[in-house]
Amino acid sequence: MKAPVSWIRELVDLPAEVTTEVLTDRLTALGLKLEAIDSADITGPLVIGKVLTMEPEPQKNGKTINWCTVDVGDANGTGEPQGIVCGAHNFEPGDLVVVILPGGVLPGGFAISARKTYGHVSAGMICSVRELGIGEDHDGILVLPPDAGVPGDDVFGLLGLDDEVIEFEINPDRAYALSLRGVAREAALGFDVPFADPAERELPDVDGKAWEVVVDDPAGCPVFAARLVSGFDPAAPTPDFIRRRVEQAGMRSISLAVDVTNYVMLELGQPIHGYDADKVAGPLGVRRAHEGEQLTTLDGAVRTLSTDNGGDLVITDDSGPIGLAGVMGGATTEMSETTTRILVEAAHWDAVSMFRTGRRHRLTSEAGKRNERGVDPLLPGVAADRVVELLVEHGGATAEPGYTLVGSAPERPTVTIATDLPARLSGIDITAMTTVESLRAIGAAVVEQDADTIEVTPPTWRPDINDPYDLVEEVVRIVGYDQVPSVLPRRATGRGLTRTQRLRRRVGRTLAGAGLVEVVSFPFVGEATFDKLGLSADDPLRATVGLANPLSSEEPAYTTTLLPGLLEAASRNVGRGAPGVALFETGTVAFPADNGPAPIYGVHTRPTEAELEKLVEALPVQPQHVAVVLAGERRRAGWWGPGADAGWSDALAVVRRLAADLGVGIDVASAARMPWHPGRCALVSVDGVQLGHAGELHPSVCAAYGLPARSAAVELDLDALMAAAADVISGPEFSTMPVAKEDVALVVDAGVTVAAVEAALREGAGELLESIRLFDVYTGEQIGAGQKSLAFALRFRAPDRTLTEAETGAARDAAVARAAELTGAVQR
């Protein structure tokens, strides 16, 4: 919202010593955040000049310039006429123009000096509105009215160039401040000075004779006012003060009729629309749009009206829709250069309907911006009367008798509040009297119920005030947020982190310690995502939860796997030159529930326990997952030796490290599951519960994402993993006794996993076994087809003694025997 300071001062009796900076500081403290202070970027002598002579001179380039002599009075120090070259042709001798003399600077840092051009020394410039920075008119220089002044007079005040304009960032709940009426009221409140409300005016008696109006949807349009003027002069110019203020507010001056409606909207905050009354056929109507109806709006767009969510509100006549209510008028009844009868409409609209219509049609307008935030319902009649007044005064129109007003402003519900509530919530010493005075200062009606309680009726222009805490905010902002005392927060009284929180932090620390970087990606997918992962048409991961309002139509569902986001992030980093990436992510995935759609409850009361239970039952299943992607260089090469790229073994190493830090004993078995390579994929489980998969990605997936061949990935059900985790991991016990080393080589079928053989050896070796490690895998002619040799290093140690050779041998033999029993292993 842009508010000229001069306009604010017209409505508020601000002390002369209140500068623009002081004003904006106080208004910011009251909640109207300062965005910028705009002023004319012009310095130096800018004066009225009277054109004395004007000699056209054709040039070789085909352009004709005018060599002018201009009377600028004593502004040039000599009183002699000023010689100026001008390329515009929309003026003549005797006209008053705006002249900037040498030494002046125009917007954009354009310095003016006496310089030779087109064979003359031009001492200054005759200015256009665009050069002055007060408009976008390209038709030529600015010609002033004959009574604008005398040559040499300063024009800063005449053109409003000395008027600073404050631009505010208005929060959606303060729609009243999208008007000079609202800003000025806040200024009067901030400095405790009188405020002249422009909405206080006497209105004619309602007789319904201005124009017949039928409102079929009073909920969508509680108030509709109409007035009629005739004999309007469509060629009447817009007065300078109206044009200037409309342009200062960031709007374009179009014509007197349009400028007046915009001016009153800026003044009061009530959007107004003017119709060419000769183009309106029959009574005006307000209703919801019908299926298949179309409307061409003032911007020339043909819009198909919607019936969704109650449908668009439209204004109609006998021909059908003629306006998108509260947002934009229709082209068929648009005012033009031949309009002499103007039907003025001002209405109060349902804010929710206005918001939906604007978003549905992707249509923003100054009127829509105000209507969707909530406008004072008492303003329609006032605004219509103000527009009629200006059209009569400046357009030569005649106000036709009659005033149509359909409906009435909804009553504001009262709010009961304890007078000490602002003090208790803010910590400021706010007395009951201060509370009452502050609420009355914002326009609320206050009635004392007893010594400690008051009943407050919020003002009609504040639809955002609906409960006691809204009133507390009003009191505190008036007293001043800077008065809130600084109090150190109390120490938390809770029991610390929950078990789940502690375990999730442990997971993050473990993966970061393994050299992985955490990322957070968008959890949205589409069918193309699953195609890139190579999932079959009936894969369970394709059963997704759809989103009601997706960010992208190509990704309309919540993901069932964390891998797509991780793979995209890895691909982006590899594509930008990273030799290798190691990423992880923890987050929720979602699977559809079979309990029907979620119930929708109102917000006026808290749902019952039964209602909450139904709501929870309808929610999709949302387990926590953890996923890892390893691609490219895993170990860097250097003087210490060759490097290595990430592979399936690195993925399994990450899983094992994570399981060890959580105190979980996992089982690993070979599996075939996209998007992993069928021969290099491991199924990870614990106590028979499947956690997920780890291994090397399928070559087609690597190619689809632009990742190096043999990149690896992991995805596990984090909820299930944490359910099996130990709360406290016991530290290792160290023995001072020497270690006994034994190596065994076992021949097994090629389909037997290393994990199965290792588990059997560990079980058979008993408590004396300290560690076991696979150090060699051999296949070849000496072993036989379909078999492999696995070599394990066994380390035995007792806590209280040195093991004898017999004890070590017995433990080794027991381990080999158990492996033979469970896996069919034969010792080499």
N, C-alpha and C positions, 0 to 999 in steps of 0.2 A: 504494500500500500504506500503510495506516494502522497504526501501531504504538504502543500506549500505553507510556509510559516505565516505568511500574511493572511491566509485563509483561517488558520488556527486562531490568530489574534483577533480576527473579526468576531469569532464566537466565544473567545475567552479573554477576560480582562487581565492579561498577563502583565506584571510589572515591567517597566522599560528595561530594568537591569538584568532581566532574564534573557540571556543569550541563547542562541540556537543550541550550543553545546550543553548549557545547563538544562535546557528543556529536554533534550534527548536523553541526558543522563537520568533525569527524574522519570521520564516515560519508560525507559528501559528497566528501571527499578520496579516499575508497576507492572511489567510484563510485556510491554511493546518493545521488542528487541530492535535496536538500531541496526539497519543494514548499511545505509550510506547517507551522506549529506551532499546533495547536488546543488551547485550554484553555477551561474554563467561564467564560463572560462574566458572572460573578456577583460582586458585591461586597456587603459589609455582613453583618449578622448573619443567618445561615441555620441554624436549630436544630431539634431535635426538639420537637414539641409534643404534649401529651396532651389530647384532646378531653374536656372536663368536662361541658358541657351543649350541647344542640343543639335550638334552638326553630324549627320551620318557620314561615314567615310568608308567606302568599299576598300577591301584589302586584296592583295594578290592571291591569297589562299581562298578567296571566295567569301570570306566572312566580312560582315559590315559592323564596324564599331561606331560608337557615338563619342565625340569629343564634347564634353559638357563643362559648363561653368556653373558652379553651385555656390549659393550664398550660405555660409556657415556662421554668419554673425562675427562675433569677436573670438570664437573658439580657436581660430588659427593664429591669433595674436596680432593680425594686421587689419582685420575687417574687410579685406579684399576678397572677391570671389575666388573660389578654389577650382583649379583645373583638374578634371578627373576623366580618365578613359573608362567607359563602361560598355560591355558587350550585350547588355539586355536592351529590350525594345518595348517594354510594357509600361513606359512612363512618358511624360512630355513636359515641356517647359511649364512652370507654375506648380508642379507637383511637389509635395513635401516627401523627402526620402530620409533614410538613415545613412549617415556618413561616418566612417571611422577615419580619423586623420593620422598622418604619419606619427609613429611612436606607439600606436595602439597594437594590440595583439588579439586576434580572433581565436575561437576554439580550435584546438589542434596545434597551437603554437605558431599560427600563421602571422608573422610579424608584418606590419604595414610600414612602408617607407616611400618617400618620393623617388620614383624611378622612371627612366625613359622607356616608353613602350609605344609601339605603333606610331613612332615619329613625334610623340608628345611626352612631356614630363607630367606624369599622373601623380598628384599629391593626395593620395588617399583612396578610398574605395566606397562606392555606393553599394549597400549590402542587401542581400536577399535573406529570407527567413532561414534558409538552410545554412548560409554562411554565419548567421548569428547563433545557430544552434538551437533555435526555438521552433523548428518545424522541418518538414521534408518537401515543401513546395518547390517545384522545379520550373514554375511558370515565369519567373523573373524576379526583379528586385522588389523589396517591400515598399509599397506606396502608403503613406500615412494619411489619415483623414485631414481635411483642410483645417480643422480646429485643434489639431494635435499640439500646436505650439508655434513658437517663432524660431527662425534660424538661429542656431547656436545653442538651443536648449539641450540639456542632457536628456538622453532617452532611456537611461537605465531604469528609472522608475516608471516611465511611460510604457515600456515593453515588459515590465516585470523582471528585468534581468538582474535586479538587485534583490530579488526574492529567492531565499534559499528553500529547497525542497527536501523534506526528510523522507527517506524510504525506510519503512518498517518491515520486519519479518513477522507476520501475524500468524499465531498458532491457530489451528482449526477450531479450537473451542472459544476463540474470541472474535467471532464473525462481526460483532458490532464495531470493531476497530477497522473494518474495511470501509470506513466512511469518515468524513471530516467531523460528523456529529459524534462518532465514537471516540476519535482521537482527541477532539477538543474536550469532551467530557472527562477523559483521563487527565488531560492537562489541568483542567480546573480542579480535579480531585487532588492532583499532585501538589499544586501550589495554593490550594484552599482559597480560590478566587471565584467570582461569579461566572456562570456559564449561561450563554444565551442559546437555548435549545431551538434550532431551526425547525423542529417538528411541532412547536407550539403555535398553532394557527387555528382560526375558526373555520369550520367547514360548513358548506351549505347543508340544508336538510336533505335527508335521503328520500327520494321519491321514485327512483327506478326509471326515470324518464330519459336519462342520458342515452342508454342503449339497453336493449333487452339482453339479459344474461341468464343462462341456465347452467347450473353446476350439478352434474350428475355424480360427482365423486367428492363430497364435502371433506372426506378424510384427506384426500390428496390436495384439495384447495379449500382451506377453511374460510378464506376471505378473498373476495374479488371486487375491485373498484373500477368504475369506468366513467370517463368524462368525455365530452365532445366539444371541439372548437371548429368554427367555420370562418371563411374569409381569410384564411392564412395566406401570406405572401411567400410562396416557395423560393423567391429570389432574394428574400430579406437576408442580409449578412448576419453572421454570428457576431455578437458583441465581443470586443477584444477581451474583456475579463472572463467571459465564458470560454472562448476559444483557448486563451492562454492557460486557464486552469485545467481544462480537459487535456491539453497537450502536456502540461506539467505532470499530470497524473499518469502519463505514458500512453494515452489514447490519441487517436487521430481525429482531427476536426474534419467533419464530413459536410454537414449542412446545419442550418439553424435548428430544424426539427429534431434531428438526431443528436446534435450537440446538447440541446436542452435536456433530453432524457438522460444522457450520460452525465451531465452536470449534476442533475438532481440525484442520480444514483450515487455519485461520489459524495455529494453533500449529506444525504440521509442514510445511504446504505441500502435503499429499496430499489431493486431493478424495476424499470418501467419500459413498456413497449408501446410504440405508436403505430397505428394502422392507417393506411389511406382509407378513410371511411367510405369513399365511393367504390372501393373494391371489395368491401365486406358485404356478403349477401346474407341478409337475415340476421337472426339473433346470434350472439356469441355463446358457444357451449364449451364446457370443460368435462372431459370424459377420458376413459382409458382407450388406448388404440385398439382397433380391431385387426384381426388376422389378415395379413396381406396388404394393409394400407401403406401408402408411400407419401412422402412429403419432401418437397424441394425447399431447403432452408436458405437463409439469406446468403450463405457462402457459396451457393450454387450447387451444392451436393444433393443428390437424390437419395433419400434415406428410407429404408424399409423399416417401418415401425414394428416394435416388438411387443409381444404379449407375455413375455417371461417375467416371473417374479412380480405379478400384478400388472405389468405392461407399462408402456410409456404414457405419461399424461399429455394430452394434446388439447389445443384450443381449436374449435371448429366454427364454421358457419354452415350455411345450407349446402355449400359445395364440398364439405368434408374438412379434414385437418388443414388449418392455416398457420399453425405454429407448434413448435415443440415446447410445451409449457415450461416456463422458467429457465429455459436454456437458450433457445434461438427462435426467432420468428420465421415465418414462411415467405417465400419470394412472391407469392401471388398477391399479397396485400401490402407489399413494401411501399414505403413512402418514396416519392420521386420528385423531380423538378416541376411536376404538374399538380402536386397534391395541394388542395386548398381546404379540405375537411379532414381533420385528424381525430381519430378515436384513440384516446389515451387509456391504457390498461395498466393497472398495478395490482398485483395479487400476492398473497402469501401461500407458499407451496410447501408440501411435505418434503423435508430435507432428504430423507432416505430415498424417495422416488427420484429427486433431482440428481442425487449422486449416482444412482443406478443408470439413469438415462444418459448422463454425461459419459460414464465409462463404457456403456454399451455401444454408443455411437462414436466413441473416441472424440468427443466434442467438448472443447473447453471455451468458455466465454466469461466475460466479467460478470454477467448476470448469473450464470450457472455457478461460478465460484462463490458467490454470496448466498444464493438460494440453497445450495447443498450443505452449507454450514449453519444455516438458520438465521432468518431475518425477523426483526420486530414485527409481530402480526398487527400492531396498531398503525403501521406506516402506510399501507396501500392508499387509503383515502387522502392522507396528508401529501404523499408524493404526487398523486394525480393532480391535486389542487395546485401544488407548486409548479408543476409542468404547465398547467393551463395558464397560470399567472405569467410565466415567462414567455409563453407563446403569444399571449395577448400583448404584453409589454413590448416585445422586440420583433414580433412577426406580424403585427397588425391584425391579429385574429380576434374573433369575437367568441366569448365563452357562451356556449349554448346553455339554456336553462336545463336543469336536471342533473341528478347525481345518483348513479346506480351503485349500490353496495350490497353484495350478496354474502351472507354469512357473518360471523363475528369471531373475534380473536379468542382462541382457547384460553380458559382460565388457568392461571399458574397455580399449581398446588403449593400449599404452605409447607414450610420446613420448621420443625421444632428443634431448638438447639439450647444446650446449657450455656449460660453466659461465660462460664470459666473454661469451656472446651478449648478456645484458641490459646489460652495461657497454658493449659495442661499439655497440649500437643506441641506447641512451639518452644516452650521454656521461657517465653518473654513474659514480663510482668504486665499483662493486659487486663485492665479492669473491666467490669461489666459495663460501665458507662462507655468505655472506648469501643467495646464490641458493638454496642447499640449504635453509637455515632458512626462507626465505620460502615456498618451495613446500610444505614440510612444514606450515607454519602454516595453509595453506589446506586441508589435509586430504589432500594428495597423498602417495603413497608414492614415496620416492626411493631409488634404488639406484645407487651409484657404479660406473661401468664401468671408468674409468681416471682418471688425474689431471685430465683436461680435459673429460670427458664423463660425464653422468649419464643414467639411464633413469628416467622419471617416469610413474607411473600416476595420472591425474587422479582426484579423488574422484567418486563416483557421482552426486553432486548438481550436478556441473558439466559438463553435456553440451556446453557452449560451448568447452571446452578440448580442442583436437584436434591442434595442431601446435606447434612450438617458439616461434612468435611469440605464440601465446596465453599461453604460459608466461612469456615476456618481459613481457607486459602485466601479469601477476599480480605478478611480482617488482617491477616499477617502481612499480605503484600502492601496494604495501606500503612500499617505501622512501620513496616520495613524489614525485609529479610536480613538486612545488615544488623538488626537488633537481636537476632537469634544468638544466644550465648554459645560459646565454644565449650563443649563437654566431651571429655574422653569417653569412648565407648566402654561399656562394661565388659569384663572378661566373659568369654563364652561359657555358658553353663551346661552345654551339652556334654555328651560322652565321647567326643572325638569322632574320628572317621568310622564309618561302618566297615564290616568285614569286606563287603564288595568293593568299597572305595580303596581300602588298603591293598587288596589283591590287584585291582586295576592299576594302581600306582606301581606295584611290584612288576607287573607285566610291562609297563612302559619303561621302567628303569632297566629291566633285563634286555629288552629289544634295543634300547638306545646303547646299552653297554656292548651289545653285539655289533655295533657299528651301523645300525639302521636309523633312518631319519623318519620322524612321524609326519604324515600329511593328513589333511582333511579335505575330502572331495565331495562334490554334490552327489547325494544318494538317489539319483534319478536315472532311469533306464528306459529303453524302448526295444522293439523287436530287433532292430539293427544291432543293438549291443549284444544280444544273445547270439545273433548270427555270427558276429566276429569271434565269439567264444566257442563257436562250433557246437552249440547245444542242439540236441535233437528236438523235433517238434513237440514231443511229449515229455520233455525233461521237466521235472518238478520246479526247477528254478524259473521257468517261464510263467508260472502261475503267480502273478504279481498283484499288488494292491494299487488300483488306479487312483490318481489324484484329481480332485475336483477342479483345481485351478493350477495346472502345471506351468512351469516357467517356459517350457518348450513343448510344442506339439509332437516333436520327434522323440521326446523322452517323457511320456505321460504317466509313468508308474514309479512306485518306490522300489528300490532295488532289493533283490533277494541274495545278492552276493556283493562283497566289497571289492572284488578283483577288477571290475571295469574301471573304476576311478583310479585305482593304483596303477593299472596298466597304462592308462592315458597319461598319468603323471610321469611314469617311467619313460614312456615314449617321447614325451615333450622334452625331458632332460637329455635323453640320448640324442634326440634330433638337434639339440643345441650344443652338442659337442662333449657332453659328459662321458668320460671313458667307461664309467660304470655307475650304477645306482643301486642303492639298497634302501627300500622304503617299507614302512609299515603303517597300518591304520587300524584303529579300533572304532567300532560304531555298531549301530543297530541295522538289521535287515528286517524285512516285513514279509509275512506270508498270510494269505487271506484266511479269515476265520469263517466258519460255517454257521454263524449265529444270526445271520440276517443283518440288515442295515442298522447303524447306530441310531438310537432315539435322539430326538432334538428337543431339549427342554428350554423353557424360558429363563430369563436372567433376573426376574424379579424376586425369586426366592431360591434358597439353597436346595438342590435336589435331595430327596430322601435317600436313605441307605439302600432301599430296594432299587430306586432309580439309578443310583450310582453303580450298583452291582450289574444292572442290565447294560449300562454304558460300558463298563469294563469288559463284560462278556462279548460285546460286539466289536471290541478293538481287535485289530489284526495281531497275530503272533509276532512279537518283535524281539528275537534273541539278540544278544550281543555277540559279535564276531570279531576276530582278529585276523588280519591278512598281511602277508609279506610278499614282496616282489624283489627278486635279485636278478640283475641283468648286467652283462658286460663284465668289466674288470672287478674281481673280488679281492685279489691280492696283487699288489703292485710289484712290477719287476724292478730290479735295481742291482747295485753291486753285490747285494746279498744273495741274489739268485733270480731265477725266472719267476714271473708272476703267474696268475691263474685266473681264468674266467669263472663266474658263478655257475653252478650246476646243481643237479639234484642232491648231491651230498651236502652242499651248503644249506639248502633248504631244510633237510633233515637235521643238520647240526643246530640250526636255529630252534627247531621244534624241541629237540632233546634238551637244549640249554634252558628253554622256557619251562619245560616240564620239571627239570631238576630244581630250578629256582622256586617253583610252586610246590615242590615236594610230591609230585605226581609220577607214578610209575606207568609209563605208556607202553602200548603194544603197537608194533608196526608190521603191516602185511602188504604184499603187493596188491595193486588194484588197477582197474581201468576206468577212468572217469575224465570226461572233457571238463575243462580245457587242458588237462595234463596229457603228456605223452603216455600211451598205453603201456609201454614197457618200462617206464621210469616214473611210476606214480605209486605212492605209498598211502595206504589207509591208516590213519592214526586213531587209536581207540584207547579207552581206559576202562578196565573191568567190564568189557563187553559193550560199552557205550561208545558209539562212533563219534569222534570229535571233528573229523574233516580229513583233508588230503594235503599232501606235500609232494613236491617232485618237480620234474622238468616239464615246461610247457610244451604243448603240441606245436610242431613246426608251422602249421597253418595259423595258429594263434600268434606266434612270434611274427610271422609275415604280416598278418592283419594289423598289428599294432606297431610295426616297424621296429621291433626289438631284435637284439642279437640272437643268433641261433643258440639253443640250449639254455635260454633264460629259465629261471625257476620261480615257483610261487608256492605259497602256503595259505590255506584258509581253514580256520578252526572255529568251532563253537566255543566262544569264550565263557559263556554261562556254564556250560557243562564242565569245562576245564577248571573253572574256579570252584565249582561245587565239589570237585574231588581234591582240591588243593588243601594243603596243611596250613593252619593258621600260623604256626611257628615252625620254622625249619631248624632242626637240631644241627648244631655244628659238628664237624667230624672229630672223631677221637683219634689222637695220634699216639702211636706206640714207639717206645725207644728201642724195641727189639729189632733185630735185623730182618730183612725181607728175604723170602725164599722164592726163587724164580723157576717157573716151569712153562715150557712151550709145548703145545700139542697141535697136530695137523690132522684134520678130520675130513674124510671124503663123504660127500652127501650128494643126493640127487640135485640136479641144477634148479629144480623148482623149490627147494627148501630155502627159506630165508635165513639170512645171517642172524636176525633177531631171534628166531626160534632156536637156533643152535646155541646162541649166547645165553638165552634164558635157561636152557637145559643144563649147560655147563655150570651156570651160577647156582642152580638148584642143587646139583649133585655135589659141588665142591664144599658146600656148607659154610659155617661161620668163619672159618679160617681164611676164606678168599677175600682179599682186600680190593683187587681190581682185575678186570678182564678187558683185553683190547685185541681187536682183529688187526693183524698187521700184514696179511697176505692172502690173496685169492688167486688160485691157479686153475687153469683149464688147459687140457692138452692131451696128446696121445698117451702119455704115461698114466693118465687118470681114467680115460675111457670116455666114450661118447655119452652125453647126457648127464655128466657128473662134474663136480668141482671140488677143489681142495681148499679148505678154510684153515688158516693158521692163526691160532690165538696165543697171546702172551698172558699167562696166569701169574698173579702175584699173591703169595700167601704170607700172613704175618699173625702172630699171636700177641695179645696185649701184655702177657706176663712172663713170656719165656721165649727162648730161641727154639724154633721148630727143628725137629730132627728130620733126617732124610726119610725115615720111615713114615712120619706123619705127613710130610709134604707129598710123598709118593702115593700114600693112601688117599689123600684128598684129590690128587690129580686123577687117579684111577676111578674114583667114585664119580668125578665129573664126567669123564669119558664114558663110563657105563651108563650114566643117566642120559647123555646125549645120544648114545646108541639106541637106548630104549625108546626115547621120544621122537627122534628124527631119523633113525636108521643110519646114523653116522658110523663110519669104520675108520679106526685110527691108522694112519700111514706108517 
